[in-house]
Amino acid sequence: MSDRLTTPQYSDDLVLSNGVALVGEALDARPFQRMLVRDGRVATFDGEGGDSSAPTLDLQGQFVLPGLIDCHVHFDLAAAPAAYDHWTKGPLVRSLTCLHNGLLALSRGITAVRDLGCADHLVLEYAAQVDSGVLLGPRVVAAGRPITVTGGHFCRYARVADGATEVRKAVREQVGAGAKVIKLMATGGISTPGDPHASQLTVDEMTAAVEEAHQRGVPVAAHAHSPAGVRNALAAGVDTIEHAAFIDDAALEALSRSRATLVPTVSALNNIGGGLGIPEATVEKSLSARGTYRQSTQRAIRAGVRIAAGTDAGTALNPIGGLVDELAMYCDAGMTPVEALQSATSRAGAVLGDGLGVLDLGSPADMVIVKRDPRRDLDALREPAYVVSRGRLVPMPWVQEALRQLSEATKP
């Protein structure tokens, strides 16, 4: 790569001036003359202090909100039509894909993600490099290999485990490799062979996984499309339900009563169609499920289910960065713009932990800055003016040049 891509240098402090912060879980507007960011956190609003040589950014009335969070991505996929064929590529291309997807996320104002499944531990390694400061990228809470049953969803790439004892061992393997979340397959899937309605991991198996993960301080996400799969996963005590495309009233009620959060990823099927190179079985199941999936998400919103935003990005024709499209679908289904924003900030932050998703004194300084009030117009999020990650201003010209070069190296 060119000299332009030398690792950017940062100041320890950053000063933002003349802006409007959207603070707290409610995203209340707080005009400020001066916001000091120090050591990766919001240090003061309109207070003194700070390195006099620190870069100062005059926002001229622009809006500052918490960095967006996508709770369901696959950074080691390239959104190719036959998405999972990417895992047959060599480690160099796959590593560059992770780097590309991380920079693409940052360019769209996404400062944290939850990666819910890879064929091995490559994304765990990528996340560690980002955390250490070697690579520029968003925060990544990664699952490593998802856990499934023999012949189950994702079985070609996942950690196959049958029986509670083997499932416990599989959880220990992922946590031992650095996983910060565990992914379980409670039902079949739409993007792989088999019936998405079919239950797979049993309640006993998932209970063993949850016990093993929770005693290590690691949350558990369950891929579950069918009502039975959702109920089984909830009975096991999982922390999030992913998708829920075919949920019924009984499962919705169980989800509403539980402490679990739903991550719908309903936009993942938007670009699926015939003649695009997507496996025909995936096209058939996707088109058959699309309407019901949207209705299920709408019913969950109307039922008051706790929802955090996720896109399943990386899957077929579903590139990283489409989070605003997901939020727009929530609004179409009944959310207000503020509620949709909360699904990608405070509610998503509660899923990831570490105080993410809220902008306030002492909070992590992950921020996106936009020209218009996103509480009135979600489209304001589509073109961030600036992005701050871990208290540092993301160098957008550098990122755009890196993306240009990486796109050539990682194209499907």
C-alpha positions in Angstrom: 0.0 0.0 0.0 1.0 3.6 -0.5 2.8 5.9 2.0 -0.6 7.5 2.6 -1.6 4.5 4.5 1.1 4.8 7.2 -0.6 4.2 10.5 -2.2 7.6 11.6 -0.8 9.4 14.6 -3.1 10.7 17.4 -3.1 13.2 20.2 -4.1 12.0 23.7 -6.8 14.8 23.9 -9.5 15.9 21.5 -11.6 19.0 21.8 -15.0 19.3 20.1 -16.6 22.8 20.1 -19.9 24.4 19.2 -22.0 21.3 18.9 -25.2 19.5 20.2 -24.6 16.3 22.1 -27.4 13.7 22.3 -26.8 12.5 25.8 -28.0 9.6 27.9 -30.3 6.7 27.0 -33.0 9.2 26.0 -30.7 11.0 23.5 -31.6 14.4 25.0 -30.1 17.4 23.2 -27.4 19.2 25.1 -25.8 22.1 23.3 -22.2 22.7 24.3 -19.4 25.1 23.6 -16.6 22.7 24.4 -16.4 18.9 24.9 -13.1 17.5 26.1 -12.2 13.9 25.3 -9.3 12.4 27.3 -8.0 8.9 27.6 -10.7 7.6 25.3 -13.6 9.0 27.4 -15.8 12.1 27.6 -14.0 14.2 30.3 -15.9 17.5 30.4 -18.8 19.4 28.9 -18.0 23.2 28.9 -15.3 22.6 31.5 -11.7 23.6 31.7 -8.6 21.5 31.1 -7.0 19.7 28.2 -3.8 19.9 26.3 -3.6 23.3 24.7 -2.1 21.7 21.6 -4.9 19.1 21.3 -6.7 19.2 18.0 -10.0 21.2 18.2 -12.8 20.5 15.9 -15.4 23.3 15.4 -18.7 21.5 14.7 -20.7 24.6 13.8 -23.9 23.3 15.4 -23.6 19.7 14.2 -25.0 16.8 16.2 -22.9 14.4 18.3 -24.4 11.0 19.2 -23.0 7.7 20.5 -21.2 5.7 17.8 -23.6 3.2 16.2 -23.5 -0.5 17.1 -24.3 -3.4 14.9 -25.1 -6.4 17.1 -24.9 -9.0 14.4 -22.2 -9.1 11.7 -19.7 -11.5 10.1 -16.5 -9.6 9.5 -14.9 -12.6 7.8 -17.4 -12.6 4.9 -17.4 -10.4 1.8 -21.2 -10.3 1.0 -20.5 -12.4 -2.1 -23.6 -14.2 -3.6 -22.3 -17.5 -2.4 -21.2 -15.9 0.9 -19.7 -18.9 2.7 -17.4 -19.8 -0.2 -15.2 -17.0 1.2 -14.0 -19.3 3.9 -12.3 -21.5 1.3 -10.0 -18.6 0.5 -6.5 -18.2 1.9 -5.7 -16.5 5.2 -4.3 -13.4 3.5 -7.5 -12.6 1.6 -9.6 -13.4 4.7 -7.5 -11.2 6.9 -7.7 -8.3 4.5 -11.5 -8.8 4.4 -11.7 -8.3 8.1 -9.5 -5.2 7.8 -11.7 -3.9 5.0 -15.0 -4.6 6.8 -13.7 -2.9 10.0 -12.7 0.3 8.1 -16.0 0.2 6.2 -17.9 0.0 9.4 -16.1 3.0 10.8 -16.7 5.0 7.7 -20.4 4.5 8.3 -20.3 5.6 11.9 -20.4 2.1 13.3 -17.9 2.1 16.1 -18.7 -1.3 17.7 -20.0 -4.7 16.4 -20.8 -8.1 17.6 -19.4 -10.8 15.2 -21.5 -13.9 15.5 -19.6 -16.6 13.7 -16.6 -17.4 11.7 -15.2 -20.7 10.3 -12.3 -20.5 12.8 -10.8 -17.9 15.2 -9.6 -15.4 12.6 -12.0 -12.6 13.8 -10.9 -13.2 17.4 -7.4 -12.5 16.2 -8.5 -9.4 14.3 -10.3 -8.1 17.3 -7.2 -8.6 19.5 -5.1 -6.6 17.0 -7.7 -3.8 17.0 -7.8 -3.7 20.8 -4.0 -3.5 21.0 -4.0 -0.5 18.7 -2.1 -2.3 15.9 -5.0 -2.0 13.5 -7.6 0.7 13.1 -11.1 -0.6 13.4 -14.3 -0.7 15.6 -14.6 -2.5 18.8 -15.4 -6.2 18.1 -17.1 -8.5 20.5 -16.6 -11.9 18.7 -18.0 -15.4 19.1 -15.3 -17.4 17.3 -16.9 -20.6 15.9 -20.7 -20.9 16.4 -21.9 -24.1 18.0 -24.3 -26.4 16.2 -25.4 -30.1 16.0 -24.4 -32.8 13.6 -26.0 -31.9 10.3 -27.3 -28.6 11.7 -27.2 -25.0 10.5 -23.7 -23.9 9.6 -22.3 -27.4 10.3 -19.8 -27.2 7.5 -18.0 -24.4 9.3 -19.2 -24.4 12.9 -18.1 -26.3 16.0 -20.3 -29.4 15.9 -21.3 -30.6 19.3 -23.8 -33.3 20.4 -24.9 -33.7 24.0 -24.5 -31.4 26.9 -20.9 -32.5 27.8 -19.6 -31.9 24.3 -21.4 -28.5 24.1 -19.7 -27.5 27.4 -16.4 -28.4 25.9 -17.2 -26.4 22.7 -18.0 -23.3 24.8 -14.7 -23.7 26.7 -12.8 -23.8 23.4 -14.3 -20.6 22.2 -13.8 -18.7 25.5 -10.3 -20.1 25.7 -9.6 -18.7 22.2 -10.8 -15.3 23.3 -14.5 -15.3 22.5 -16.5 -12.5 24.3 -19.9 -14.0 23.3 -21.1 -17.6 22.5 -23.2 -18.3 19.5 -25.7 -21.2 19.5 -27.8 -22.6 16.7 -31.3 -23.3 18.2 -32.9 -23.9 14.7 -32.1 -24.5 11.1 -31.3 -21.5 8.9 -32.3 -19.8 5.7 -28.8 -19.5 4.1 -27.8 -23.1 4.5 -29.4 -26.4 3.6 -32.2 -27.7 5.8 -35.4 -26.5 7.4 -35.2 -23.1 9.3 -38.3 -24.2 11.3 -36.5 -27.3 12.7 -35.2 -27.2 16.3 -31.6 -28.3 16.6 -29.7 -27.8 19.9 -31.9 -29.0 22.7 -32.9 -27.1 25.8 -30.5 -29.3 27.9 -27.6 -28.7 25.5 -28.2 -24.9 25.4 -28.6 -24.8 29.2 -25.2 -26.4 29.5 -23.8 -23.8 27.1 -25.3 -20.9 29.0 -24.2 -22.2 32.4 -20.6 -22.7 31.1 -20.5 -19.2 29.4 -22.2 -17.3 32.2 -19.9 -18.6 34.9 -17.0 -17.2 32.7 -18.8 -13.8 32.4 -19.6 -14.4 28.7 -23.1 -13.8 27.2 -24.9 -16.2 24.8 -26.6 -15.5 21.5 -29.0 -18.0 19.9 -29.9 -18.2 16.2 -33.6 -19.1 16.4 -36.2 -18.7 13.6 -39.1 -20.9 14.8 -41.4 -20.4 17.8 -40.2 -23.7 19.3 -36.5 -22.7 18.8 -37.1 -19.3 20.4 -38.9 -20.8 23.4 -36.2 -23.4 23.8 -33.4 -20.8 23.8 -35.2 -18.6 26.3 -35.8 -21.6 28.6 -32.0 -22.2 28.5 -31.4 -18.6 29.6 -29.7 -17.1 26.5 -29.1 -13.3 26.4 -30.2 -12.6 22.9 -32.4 -14.1 20.2 -31.1 -13.6 16.7 -33.7 -13.3 13.8 -37.0 -14.9 15.0 -38.3 -14.8 11.5 -41.3 -17.1 12.2 -42.1 -16.1 15.8 -45.7 -16.7 17.1 -47.7 -15.1 19.9 -46.7 -17.5 22.5 -43.0 -17.1 21.8 -43.4 -13.3 21.6 -45.0 -13.4 25.1 -42.1 -15.5 26.4 -39.6 -13.1 24.9 -41.4 -10.1 26.3 -41.3 -11.7 29.8 -37.7 -12.6 29.6 -34.6 -10.5 30.1 -33.4 -11.4 26.6 -33.1 -8.9 23.7 -34.1 -9.6 20.1 -31.7 -8.8 17.3 -34.0 -9.1 14.2 -31.5 -8.6 11.2 -34.7 -8.3 9.0 -32.8 -6.3 6.3 -30.5 -9.2 5.5 -33.0 -10.6 3.0 -33.6 -7.3 1.1 -31.2 -7.9 -1.8 -31.8 -11.7 -2.2 -33.2 -12.7 -5.6 -32.8 -15.2 -8.5 -30.1 -14.9 -11.2 -27.6 -13.2 -8.9 -25.4 -16.2 -8.2 -27.0 -16.9 -4.8 -27.6 -20.7 -4.2 -31.1 -21.5 -5.5 -32.2 -23.1 -2.2 -31.2 -19.9 -0.3 -33.2 -17.8 -2.8 -36.3 -20.0 -2.5 -36.2 -20.0 1.3 -35.4 -16.3 1.5 -38.2 -15.2 -0.8 -40.7 -17.5 0.9 -39.7 -16.1 4.4 -39.3 -12.4 3.6 -42.9 -11.3 4.1 -43.4 -13.4 7.3 -40.0 -12.2 8.6 -41.0 -8.5 8.2 -44.4 -9.2 9.9 -42.7 -11.0 12.8 -40.4 -8.1 13.4 -43.3 -5.7 13.2 -45.2 -7.8 15.8 -42.2 -7.9 18.1 -42.0 -4.1 17.9 -45.7 -3.6 18.6 -45.4 -6.1 21.5 -42.8 -4.0 23.1 -40.0 -6.6 22.9 -36.6 -5.2 23.7 -34.8 -4.8 20.4 -31.1 -4.2 19.5 -30.1 -3.5 15.9 -28.2 -6.0 13.8 -27.8 -6.6 10.1 -26.2 -10.1 9.6 -23.8 -8.1 7.4 -21.3 -10.1 5.4 -23.9 -12.6 4.2 -25.1 -12.7 0.5 -25.3 -9.2 -1.0 -25.5 -7.8 2.5 -22.3 -5.7 2.9 -21.1 -4.1 6.1 -22.6 -0.7 6.8 -26.3 -1.2 6.0 -27.4 -0.4 9.6 -29.4 2.6 8.6 -31.5 0.5 6.3 -32.3 -1.8 9.2 -33.3 1.1 11.4 -35.5 2.5 8.6 -37.3 -0.9 8.5 -37.9 -0.6 12.3 -39.5 2.8 11.7 -41.7 1.3 9.0 -42.7 -1.4 11.4 -43.8 1.1 14.1 -40.7 2.5 16.0 -40.2 6.2 16.3 -36.8 7.5 14.9 -35.6 7.9 18.5 -36.5 4.3 19.4 -34.7 3.2 16.2 -31.6 5.2 17.2 -31.8 3.7 20.7 -31.8 0.2 19.2 -28.4 1.0 17.6 -27.0 2.9 20.6 -28.1 2.4 24.2 -30.0 -0.9 23.7 -27.2 -2.3 21.5 -24.7 -1.0 24.1 -26.4 -2.9 26.8 -25.9 -6.1 24.7 -22.2 -5.5 24.2 -21.5 -4.0 27.7 -18.6 -1.8 28.9 -20.8 1.3 29.0 -21.1 1.5 25.2 -23.9 3.2 23.3 -24.5 6.2 25.6 -22.9 9.6 25.4 -22.3 11.3 28.8 -19.6 12.3 31.2 -17.2 9.4 31.7 -18.6 7.4 28.8 -16.4 5.8 26.2 -15.7 8.4 23.5 -17.1 6.4 20.5 -19.1 9.1 18.6 -20.6 9.9 15.2 -21.1 13.5 14.2 -23.7 14.4 11.6 -25.0 17.6 10.1 -28.7 17.2 10.9 -30.6 16.0 13.9 -30.9 12.2 13.4 -33.9 12.0 15.8 -35.9 13.8 13.1 -34.2 12.3 10.1 -32.4 8.9 10.2 -30.9 9.6 6.8 -28.6 12.1 8.5 -26.6 9.0 9.6 -25.8 8.0 6.0 -23.1 10.6 5.6 -21.2 11.1 8.9 -19.2 14.4 9.0 -16.8 12.9 11.5 -16.4 9.7 13.5 -14.6 9.3 16.8 -13.4 5.9 17.9 -11.9 5.2 21.4 -11.5 9.0 21.8 -9.6 9.5 18.5 -10.8 11.2 15.4 -11.0 8.6 12.6 -8.9 9.9 9.6 -11.5 9.6 6.9 -9.2 10.4 3.9 -6.9 7.6 5.1 -9.8 5.2 5.6 -11.3 5.9 2.1 -7.9 5.3 0.4 -7.4 2.1 2.4 -10.9 1.0 1.4 -10.2 1.7 -2.2 -7.1 -0.5 -2.2 -8.5 -3.2 0.0 -11.6 -3.5 -2.3 -9.3 -4.6 -5.1 -7.6 -7.2 -2.9 -10.8 -8.7 -1.4 -13.4 -8.4 -4.1 -15.4 -11.7 -4.5 
